[in-house]
């Protein structure tokens, strides 16, 4: 493999892992918080997560092992740090499954509008759970097709929207200043891609710092550019009423486009649900020594139970998963990097500031989504 091709593949892995269900919350967030504020969050998130992805890569490189995040936490901080990190990672992934379950249900109703919401929920849940229960692990390898389909949906919505009138824009809404954090982080988080990227390029010569940051950032930036196209297209097609899950944009497409985008989106969500579920089951089996059937039962039952118990608001679920648990996962990476990666004083101050920012944001997300209110 040439260095150039390896870099392209690495950037593609990052983009493919990043592009996902989080994008469907962004039109609503930009409409509520304003374009200027939303764009500022996206810009800051691209820089922040790229820096932390670079730190994570260097941590993997420093220890010379192919441990995943939880393995690094256990080796670095022992069980004292492992169990809180395990909780943050596993609960965060379960909440991500809740997000996909909510969104998959809505996509199914786009394809089958006569279907009742409750029936649609159980149908998508059953279709997503069956591969897990049957042990069809090979399906996890088709996740990249889900990302490609998401990209196709984005481009279709954007180009179709060019015939619609440009929306009147709110640029800044101070009341919603913290609303974008969770959804934007959920949409742009891609730390799980760093592990396969490390395996992809670790066998070659040591990648220079600038080149490594560039290839990690290129994948995240590509996702951000596609998101901006989706936001613009979705707002043009959805206004004056933008749904929290972004599905309102699909409803303005012609019937053939609506059905096609609905089917493609449904497949893309399904291909993302399965590998996340397998990851949770693996963590429960490997790290908690639970029987395989127990781990699978948790993956199958908990997301559905959370939705039935009332966690059925897309923005609330994505805010909890992104703003709290993904934020804390990035704090774990910063803590590991600070312990094992050689850094100068400026780098330590920078990553320390990022860690504090994520902690404060997670605290606010708890107040905003759990204590204060749930956005409508």
C-alpha positions as a Markdown table, in Angstrom:
| # | Residue | x | y | z |
|---|---|---|---|---|
| 1 | Unk | 0.0 | 0.0 | 0.0 |
| 2 | Unk | 1.4 | 3.4 | -1.0 |
| 3 | Unk | 1.6 | 6.2 | 1.6 |
| 4 | Unk | -0.8 | 8.3 | -0.4 |
| 5 | Unk | -3.4 | 5.5 | -0.8 |
| 6 | Unk | -3.1 | 4.7 | 2.9 |
| 7 | Unk | -3.8 | 8.3 | 3.8 |
| 8 | Unk | -6.8 | 8.4 | 1.5 |
| 9 | Unk | -8.2 | 5.2 | 3.1 |
| 10 | Unk | -7.6 | 6.6 | 6.6 |
| 11 | Unk | -9.4 | 9.8 | 5.9 |
| 12 | Unk | -12.2 | 7.7 | 4.3 |
| 13 | Unk | -12.5 | 5.6 | 7.4 |
| 14 | Unk | -12.8 | 8.7 | 9.6 |
| 15 | Unk | -15.4 | 10.2 | 7.3 |
| 16 | Unk | -17.4 | 7.0 | 7.0 |
| 17 | Unk | -17.4 | 6.5 | 10.8 |
| 18 | Unk | -18.4 | 10.1 | 11.5 |
| 19 | Unk | -21.3 | 10.5 | 9.0 |
| 20 | Unk | -24.4 | 9.2 | 10.7 |
| 21 | Unk | -27.7 | 9.8 | 12.3 |
| 22 | Unk | -26.5 | 12.9 | 14.2 |
| 23 | Unk | -26.8 | 14.9 | 11.0 |
| 24 | Unk | -30.6 | 14.7 | 11.1 |
| 25 | Unk | -30.7 | 16.8 | 14.3 |
| 26 | Unk | -28.7 | 19.7 | 12.8 |
| 27 | Unk | -31.3 | 21.5 | 10.7 |
| 28 | Unk | -33.5 | 21.8 | 13.8 |
| 29 | Unk | -30.6 | 22.9 | 15.9 |
| 30 | Unk | -29.5 | 25.5 | 13.4 |
| 31 | Unk | -33.0 | 26.8 | 13.1 |
| 32 | Unk | -33.4 | 27.1 | 16.8 |
| 33 | Unk | -29.9 | 28.4 | 17.7 |
| 34 | Unk | -29.1 | 30.4 | 14.6 |
| 35 | Unk | -26.7 | 29.8 | 11.7 |
| 36 | Unk | -23.9 | 31.8 | 13.2 |
| 37 | Unk | -24.0 | 29.9 | 16.5 |
| 38 | Unk | -24.5 | 26.5 | 14.8 |
| 39 | Unk | -21.6 | 27.1 | 12.4 |
| 40 | Unk | -19.4 | 28.2 | 15.3 |
| 41 | Unk | -20.1 | 25.0 | 17.2 |
| 42 | Unk | -19.3 | 22.9 | 14.1 |
| 43 | Unk | -16.1 | 24.8 | 13.5 |
| 44 | Unk | -15.0 | 24.4 | 17.1 |
| 45 | Unk | -16.0 | 20.7 | 17.2 |
| 46 | Unk | -14.0 | 19.9 | 14.0 |
| 47 | Unk | -10.9 | 21.5 | 15.6 |
| 48 | Unk | -11.4 | 19.9 | 19.0 |
| 49 | Unk | -12.2 | 16.4 | 18.0 |
| 50 | Unk | -9.4 | 16.3 | 15.4 |
| 51 | Unk | -6.9 | 17.4 | 18.1 |
| 52 | Unk | -8.2 | 14.7 | 20.5 |
| 53 | Unk | -8.2 | 12.0 | 17.7 |
| 54 | Unk | -4.6 | 13.0 | 17.1 |
| 55 | Unk | -3.9 | 12.6 | 20.8 |
| 56 | Unk | -5.6 | 9.2 | 20.9 |
| 57 | Unk | -3.5 | 8.0 | 17.9 |
| 58 | Unk | -0.3 | 9.1 | 19.6 |
| 59 | Unk | -1.4 | 7.2 | 22.8 |
| 60 | Unk | -1.9 | 4.0 | 20.8 |
| 61 | Unk | 1.4 | 4.6 | 19.1 |
| 62 | Unk | 3.2 | 5.3 | 22.4 |
| 63 | Unk | 2.1 | 2.1 | 24.1 |
| 64 | Unk | 2.7 | 0.1 | 20.9 |
| 65 | Unk | -0.4 | -2.0 | 21.4 |
| 66 | Unk | -3.8 | -2.3 | 19.7 |
| 67 | Unk | -5.8 | -1.9 | 22.8 |
| 68 | Unk | -9.2 | -0.2 | 22.6 |
| 69 | Unk | -10.1 | 2.7 | 24.7 |
| 70 | Unk | -11.3 | 0.7 | 27.7 |
| 71 | Unk | -8.1 | -1.4 | 27.6 |
| 72 | Unk | -6.0 | 1.7 | 27.7 |
| 73 | Unk | -8.0 | 3.1 | 30.6 |
| 74 | Unk | -7.5 | -0.1 | 32.6 |
| 75 | Unk | -3.8 | -0.3 | 31.9 |
| 76 | Unk | -3.3 | 3.4 | 32.7 |
| 77 | Unk | -5.6 | 4.0 | 35.7 |
| 78 | Unk | -6.4 | 0.5 | 36.9 |
| 79 | Unk | -9.9 | -0.6 | 38.0 |
| 80 | Unk | -10.4 | 2.8 | 39.7 |
| 81 | Unk | -10.6 | 4.5 | 36.3 |
| 82 | Unk | -11.9 | 1.5 | 34.3 |
| 83 | Unk | -15.3 | 1.1 | 35.8 |
| 84 | Unk | -16.4 | 4.8 | 35.4 |
| 85 | Unk | -15.0 | 4.7 | 31.8 |
| 86 | Unk | -16.8 | 1.5 | 31.1 |
| 87 | Unk | -20.1 | 3.0 | 32.3 |
| 88 | Unk | -19.6 | 6.1 | 30.2 |
| 89 | Unk | -18.8 | 4.1 | 27.0 |
| 90 | Unk | -21.4 | 1.4 | 27.4 |
| 91 | Unk | -24.3 | 3.7 | 28.4 |
| 92 | Unk | -23.3 | 6.2 | 25.7 |
| 93 | Unk | -23.5 | 3.4 | 23.1 |
| 94 | Unk | -26.9 | 2.2 | 24.5 |
| 95 | Unk | -28.1 | 5.8 | 24.2 |
| 96 | Unk | -26.8 | 5.9 | 20.6 |
| 97 | Unk | -29.0 | 2.8 | 20.0 |
| 98 | Unk | -31.9 | 4.7 | 21.4 |
| 99 | Unk | -31.2 | 7.5 | 18.9 |
| 100 | Unk | -31.0 | 5.1 | 16.0 |
| 101 | Unk | -34.2 | 3.3 | 17.2 |
| 102 | Unk | -36.1 | 6.6 | 17.2 |
| 103 | Unk | -34.8 | 7.7 | 13.8 |
| 104 | Unk | -35.3 | 4.3 | 12.2 |
| 105 | Unk | -38.9 | 4.3 | 13.3 |
| 106 | Unk | -39.4 | 7.6 | 11.6 |
| 107 | Unk | -37.8 | 6.5 | 8.4 |
| 108 | Unk | -40.0 | 3.4 | 8.4 |
| 109 | Unk | -43.0 | 5.7 | 8.7 |
| 110 | Unk | -41.8 | 7.6 | 5.7 |
| 111 | Unk | -41.7 | 4.4 | 3.7 |
| 112 | Unk | -45.0 | 3.1 | 5.2 |
| 113 | Unk | -47.0 | 6.2 | 6.2 |
| 114 | Unk | -50.0 | 4.2 | 7.1 |
| 115 | Unk | -48.1 | 2.3 | 9.8 |
| 116 | Unk | -48.8 | 3.3 | 13.4 |
| 117 | Unk | -45.9 | 4.7 | 15.4 |
| 118 | Unk | -46.0 | 1.9 | 17.9 |
| 119 | Unk | -46.0 | -0.8 | 15.2 |
| 120 | Unk | -43.2 | 1.0 | 13.3 |
| 121 | Unk | -41.1 | 1.1 | 16.5 |
| 122 | Unk | -41.5 | -2.7 | 17.2 |
| 123 | Unk | -41.0 | -3.6 | 13.5 |
| 124 | Unk | -37.7 | -1.6 | 13.3 |
| 125 | Unk | -36.6 | -2.9 | 16.7 |
| 126 | Unk | -37.2 | -6.5 | 15.6 |
| 127 | Unk | -35.5 | -6.1 | 12.3 |
| 128 | Unk | -32.4 | -4.6 | 14.0 |
| 129 | Unk | -32.3 | -7.1 | 16.9 |
| 130 | Unk | -32.7 | -10.2 | 14.8 |
| 131 | Unk | -29.1 | -10.1 | 13.3 |
| 132 | Unk | -27.7 | -9.6 | 16.8 |
| 133 | Unk | -29.6 | -12.6 | 18.2 |
| 134 | Unk | -28.6 | -14.8 | 15.2 |
| 135 | Unk | -25.0 | -13.8 | 15.5 |
| 136 | Unk | -24.7 | -12.3 | 12.0 |
| 137 | Unk | -21.5 | -10.4 | 12.8 |
| 138 | Unk | -20.6 | -10.1 | 9.2 |
| 139 | Unk | -23.2 | -7.4 | 8.9 |
| 140 | Unk | -21.0 | -5.1 | 10.9 |
| 141 | Unk | -18.7 | -4.8 | 7.9 |
| 142 | Unk | -21.3 | -3.1 | 5.7 |
| 143 | Unk | -21.5 | 0.0 | 8.0 |
| 144 | Unk | -19.4 | 1.9 | 5.4 |
| 145 | Unk | -22.3 | 1.4 | 2.9 |
| 146 | Unk | -24.6 | 3.2 | 5.4 |
| 147 | Unk | -22.3 | 6.2 | 5.4 |
| 148 | Unk | -22.2 | 6.2 | 1.6 |
| 149 | Unk | -26.0 | 6.1 | 1.5 |
| 150 | Unk | -26.2 | 9.0 | 4.0 |
| 151 | Unk | -23.9 | 11.0 | 1.6 |
| 152 | Unk | -26.2 | 10.2 | -1.3 |
| 153 | Unk | -29.3 | 11.4 | 0.7 |
| 154 | Unk | -27.5 | 14.6 | 1.6 |
| 155 | Unk | -26.6 | 15.4 | -2.0 |
| 156 | Unk | -30.1 | 14.5 | -3.3 |
| 157 | Unk | -31.8 | 16.7 | -0.7 |
| 158 | Unk | -29.4 | 19.6 | -1.3 |
| 159 | Unk | -29.7 | 19.6 | -5.1 |
| 160 | Unk | -33.5 | 19.2 | -5.0 |
| 161 | Unk | -33.7 | 22.1 | -2.6 |
| 162 | Unk | -32.1 | 24.5 | -5.0 |
| 163 | Unk | -35.4 | 25.0 | -6.6 |
| 164 | Unk | -36.9 | 26.1 | -3.3 |
| 165 | Unk | -36.7 | 29.6 | -1.9 |
| 166 | Unk | -33.8 | 30.4 | 0.4 |
| 167 | Unk | -35.1 | 30.5 | 4.0 |
| 168 | Unk | -35.0 | 33.6 | 6.2 |
| 169 | Unk | -32.1 | 33.0 | 8.7 |
| 170 | Unk | -31.8 | 33.5 | 12.4 |
| 171 | Unk | -28.1 | 34.0 | 13.0 |
| 172 | Unk | -27.9 | 34.0 | 16.8 |
| 173 | Unk | -30.4 | 33.0 | 19.5 |
| 174 | Unk | -28.8 | 33.7 | 22.9 |
| 175 | Unk | -31.5 | 31.6 | 24.7 |
| 176 | Unk | -30.2 | 28.5 | 22.9 |
| 177 | Unk | -26.5 | 29.1 | 23.2 |
| 178 | Unk | -25.8 | 25.6 | 24.6 |
| 179 | Unk | -28.3 | 23.7 | 22.5 |
| 180 | Unk | -26.0 | 22.8 | 19.6 |
| 181 | Unk | -23.2 | 21.2 | 21.8 |
| 182 | Unk | -24.7 | 17.7 | 22.2 |
| 183 | Unk | -26.1 | 17.2 | 18.7 |
| 184 | Unk | -23.0 | 18.7 | 17.0 |
| 185 | Unk | -20.7 | 16.5 | 19.0 |
| 186 | Unk | -22.8 | 13.4 | 18.3 |
| 187 | Unk | -22.7 | 14.3 | 14.6 |
| 188 | Unk | -18.9 | 14.8 | 14.4 |
| 189 | Unk | -17.6 | 12.4 | 17.0 |
| 190 | Unk | -15.4 | 9.7 | 15.4 |
| 191 | Unk | -12.9 | 8.5 | 18.0 |
| 192 | Unk | -13.8 | 4.9 | 17.3 |
| 193 | Unk | -12.3 | 5.3 | 13.8 |
| 194 | Unk | -8.9 | 6.1 | 15.3 |
| 195 | Unk | -8.3 | 2.4 | 16.2 |
| 196 | Unk | -8.7 | 1.0 | 12.7 |
| 197 | Unk | -6.8 | 3.9 | 11.3 |
| 198 | Unk | -3.9 | 3.1 | 13.7 |
| 199 | Unk | -4.0 | -0.5 | 12.5 |
| 200 | Unk | -4.1 | 0.7 | 8.9 |
| 201 | Unk | -1.0 | 2.9 | 8.9 |
| 202 | Unk | 1.0 | 1.7 | 12.0 |
| 203 | Unk | 2.9 | -0.9 | 9.9 |
| 204 | Unk | 4.5 | 1.9 | 7.8 |
| 205 | Unk | 6.9 | 4.6 | 8.7 |
| 206 | Unk | 6.0 | 6.9 | 11.6 |
| 207 | Unk | 3.5 | 9.5 | 10.3 |
| 208 | Unk | 4.6 | 13.1 | 10.8 |
| 209 | Unk | 2.5 | 15.2 | 13.1 |
| 210 | Unk | 1.3 | 17.6 | 10.5 |
| 211 | Unk | 0.4 | 14.8 | 8.0 |
| 212 | Unk | -1.4 | 12.8 | 10.7 |
| 213 | Unk | -3.5 | 15.8 | 11.9 |
| 214 | Unk | -4.3 | 16.6 | 8.2 |
| 215 | Unk | -5.6 | 13.1 | 7.4 |
| 216 | Unk | -7.6 | 12.8 | 10.7 |
| 217 | Unk | -9.0 | 16.3 | 10.1 |
| 218 | Unk | -9.8 | 15.7 | 6.5 |
| 219 | Unk | -12.3 | 13.0 | 7.3 |
| 220 | Unk | -14.0 | 15.0 | 10.0 |
| 221 | Unk | -14.0 | 18.1 | 7.8 |
| 222 | Unk | -15.5 | 16.2 | 4.8 |
| 223 | Unk | -18.3 | 15.1 | 7.1 |
| 224 | Unk | -18.9 | 18.7 | 8.3 |
| 225 | Unk | -19.1 | 20.0 | 4.7 |
| 226 | Unk | -21.7 | 17.4 | 3.8 |
| 227 | Unk | -23.6 | 18.3 | 7.0 |
| 228 | Unk | -23.7 | 22.0 | 5.9 |
| 229 | Unk | -25.1 | 20.9 | 2.5 |
| 230 | Unk | -27.8 | 18.8 | 4.3 |
| 231 | Unk | -28.6 | 21.7 | 6.7 |
| 232 | Unk | -29.1 | 24.1 | 3.9 |
| 233 | Unk | -31.2 | 21.7 | 1.8 |
| 234 | Unk | -33.3 | 20.5 | 4.7 |
| 235 | Unk | -34.1 | 24.0 | 5.9 |
| 236 | Unk | -35.1 | 25.1 | 2.4 |
| 237 | Unk | -37.4 | 22.1 | 2.1 |
| 238 | Unk | -38.7 | 22.1 | 5.7 |
| 239 | Unk | -39.5 | 25.7 | 6.6 |
| 240 | Unk | -41.6 | 27.1 | 8.1 |
| 241 | Unk | -41.8 | 24.0 | 10.3 |
| 242 | Unk | -38.5 | 22.1 | 10.9 |
| 243 | Unk | -38.9 | 18.7 | 12.7 |
| 244 | Unk | -36.4 | 17.8 | 15.4 |
| 245 | Unk | -35.4 | 14.6 | 13.5 |
| 246 | Unk | -35.0 | 16.3 | 10.1 |
| 247 | Unk | -37.5 | 14.0 | 8.5 |
| 248 | Unk | -39.7 | 16.9 | 7.4 |
| 249 | Unk | -37.2 | 17.6 | 4.6 |
| 250 | Unk | -37.9 | 14.2 | 3.1 |
| 251 | Unk | -41.6 | 14.7 | 3.2 |
| 252 | Unk | -41.3 | 17.6 | 0.7 |
| 253 | Unk | -39.6 | 15.4 | -1.9 |
| 254 | Unk | -41.7 | 14.0 | -4.8 |
| 255 | Unk | -43.2 | 10.6 | -4.0 |
| 256 | Unk | -40.5 | 8.6 | -5.8 |
| 257 | Unk | -37.8 | 10.6 | -4.0 |
| 258 | Unk | -39.5 | 10.3 | -0.6 |
| 259 | Unk | -39.8 | 6.6 | -0.9 |
| 260 | Unk | -36.3 | 6.2 | -2.3 |
| 261 | Unk | -34.7 | 8.4 | 0.4 |
| 262 | Unk | -36.8 | 6.7 | 3.1 |
| 263 | Unk | -35.6 | 3.2 | 2.0 |
| 264 | Unk | -32.0 | 4.2 | 1.7 |
| 265 | Unk | -32.1 | 6.0 | 5.1 |
| 266 | Unk | -33.8 | 3.1 | 6.7 |
| 267 | Unk | -31.0 | 0.8 | 5.4 |
| 268 | Unk | -28.3 | 3.2 | 6.5 |
| 269 | Unk | -29.7 | 3.5 | 10.1 |
| 270 | Unk | -30.1 | -0.3 | 10.3 |
| 271 | Unk | -26.5 | -0.9 | 9.2 |
| 272 | Unk | -25.3 | 1.4 | 12.0 |
| 273 | Unk | -27.5 | -0.1 | 14.7 |
| 274 | Unk | -26.1 | -3.6 | 14.2 |
| 275 | Unk | -22.3 | -2.9 | 14.7 |
| 276 | Unk | -23.0 | -0.6 | 17.7 |
| 277 | Unk | -25.1 | -3.4 | 19.3 |
| 278 | Unk | -22.4 | -5.9 | 18.7 |
| 279 | Unk | -19.8 | -3.6 | 20.3 |
| 280 | Unk | -21.9 | -3.2 | 23.4 |
| 281 | Unk | -22.4 | -7.0 | 23.6 |
| 282 | Unk | -18.7 | -7.6 | 23.2 |
| 283 | Unk | -17.8 | -5.1 | 26.0 |
| 284 | Unk | -20.3 | -6.7 | 28.4 |
| 285 | Unk | -19.0 | -10.2 | 27.6 |
| 286 | Unk | -15.3 | -9.3 | 27.5 |
| 287 | Unk | -14.9 | -6.8 | 30.3 |
| 288 | Unk | -17.7 | -7.6 | 32.7 |
| 289 | Unk | -17.5 | -11.4 | 32.1 |
| 290 | Unk | -21.2 | -11.7 | 31.5 |
| 291 | Unk | -22.6 | -14.6 | 29.6 |
| 292 | Unk | -23.1 | -13.9 | 25.9 |
| 293 | Unk | -26.8 | -14.3 | 26.2 |
| 294 | Unk | -27.0 | -11.7 | 29.0 |
| 295 | Unk | -25.0 | -9.2 | 26.9 |
| 296 | Unk | -27.2 | -9.6 | 23.9 |
| 297 | Unk | -30.3 | -9.4 | 26.1 |
| 298 | Unk | -29.1 | -6.0 | 27.4 |
| 299 | Unk | -28.5 | -4.7 | 23.9 |
| 300 | Unk | -31.9 | -5.9 | 22.6 |
| 301 | Unk | -34.0 | -4.9 | 25.6 |
| 302 | Unk | -32.5 | -1.7 | 27.1 |
| 303 | Unk | -32.9 | 0.7 | 24.1 |
| 304 | Unk | -36.5 | -0.4 | 23.5 |
| 305 | Unk | -37.3 | -0.1 | 27.2 |
| 306 | Unk | -35.8 | 3.4 | 27.4 |
| 307 | Unk | -38.0 | 4.5 | 24.4 |
| 308 | Unk | -41.1 | 3.0 | 25.9 |
| 309 | Unk | -40.4 | 4.6 | 29.2 |
| 310 | Unk | -40.4 | 8.1 | 27.6 |
| 311 | Unk | -37.0 | 8.7 | 26.1 |
| 312 | Unk | -38.6 | 9.1 | 22.7 |
| 313 | Unk | -37.6 | 12.7 | 22.0 |
| 314 | Unk | -34.9 | 12.7 | 19.3 |
| 315 | Unk | -33.2 | 15.9 | 20.4 |
| 316 | Unk | -33.2 | 14.9 | 24.0 |
| 317 | Unk | -31.8 | 11.5 | 23.3 |
| 318 | Unk | -29.1 | 12.9 | 21.0 |
| 319 | Unk | -28.3 | 15.6 | 23.5 |
| 320 | Unk | -27.8 | 13.0 | 26.3 |
| 321 | Unk | -25.8 | 10.7 | 24.1 |
| 322 | Unk | -23.6 | 13.4 | 22.6 |
| 323 | Unk | -23.4 | 16.2 | 25.2 |
| 324 | Unk | -22.9 | 14.0 | 28.2 |
| 325 | Unk | -21.6 | 10.6 | 27.4 |
| 326 | Unk | -19.6 | 11.3 | 24.2 |
| 327 | Unk | -18.2 | 14.4 | 25.9 |
| 328 | Unk | -17.1 | 12.2 | 28.8 |
| 329 | Unk | -15.6 | 9.7 | 26.4 |
| 330 | Unk | -13.4 | 12.4 | 25.0 |
| 331 | Unk | -12.4 | 13.4 | 28.5 |
| 332 | Unk | -11.2 | 9.8 | 29.0 |
| 333 | Unk | -9.1 | 10.1 | 25.9 |
| 334 | Unk | -7.6 | 13.4 | 27.1 |
| 335 | Unk | -6.8 | 11.8 | 30.5 |
| 336 | Unk | -5.1 | 8.9 | 28.9 |
| 337 | Unk | -3.1 | 11.1 | 26.5 |
| 338 | Unk | -2.0 | 13.4 | 29.3 |
| 339 | Unk | -0.7 | 10.5 | 31.2 |
| 340 | Unk | 1.2 | 8.6 | 28.5 |
| 341 | Unk | 1.9 | 10.9 | 25.6 |
| 342 | Unk | 4.9 | 13.2 | 25.9 |
| 343 | Unk | 3.6 | 16.8 | 25.6 |
| 344 | Unk | 5.0 | 20.3 | 26.0 |
| 345 | Unk | 3.4 | 22.8 | 28.3 |
| 346 | Unk | 1.3 | 24.5 | 25.6 |
| 347 | Unk | -0.1 | 21.1 | 24.5 |
| 348 | Unk | -1.0 | 20.2 | 28.1 |
| 349 | Unk | -2.7 | 23.6 | 28.6 |
| 350 | Unk | -4.7 | 23.1 | 25.4 |
| 351 | Unk | -5.9 | 19.6 | 26.1 |
| 352 | Unk | -6.5 | 20.5 | 29.7 |
| 353 | Unk | -8.8 | 23.4 | 28.6 |
| 354 | Unk | -10.6 | 21.0 | 26.2 |
| 355 | Unk | -11.2 | 18.5 | 29.0 |
| 356 | Unk | -12.6 | 21.2 | 31.3 |
| 357 | Unk | -14.8 | 22.5 | 28.5 |
| 358 | Unk | -16.2 | 19.0 | 27.9 |
| 359 | Unk | -16.8 | 18.5 | 31.6 |
| 360 | Unk | -18.6 | 21.8 | 32.0 |
| 361 | Unk | -20.7 | 21.2 | 28.8 |
| 362 | Unk | -21.7 | 17.7 | 30.1 |
| 363 | Unk | -22.8 | 19.3 | 33.4 |
| 364 | Unk | -24.9 | 21.8 | 31.5 |
| 365 | Unk | -26.4 | 19.1 | 29.3 |
| 366 | Unk | -27.5 | 17.3 | 32.5 |
| 367 | Unk | -29.2 | 20.4 | 33.7 |
| 368 | Unk | -30.7 | 21.3 | 30.3 |
| 369 | Unk | -32.1 | 17.9 | 29.2 |
| 370 | Unk | -32.6 | 16.1 | 32.5 |
| 371 | Unk | -33.4 | 18.7 | 35.2 |
| 372 | Unk | -34.7 | 21.8 | 33.4 |
| 373 | Unk | -36.7 | 20.8 | 30.4 |
| 374 | Unk | -37.0 | 18.7 | 27.3 |
| 375 | Unk | -37.1 | 20.7 | 24.0 |
| 376 | Unk | -40.2 | 20.3 | 22.0 |
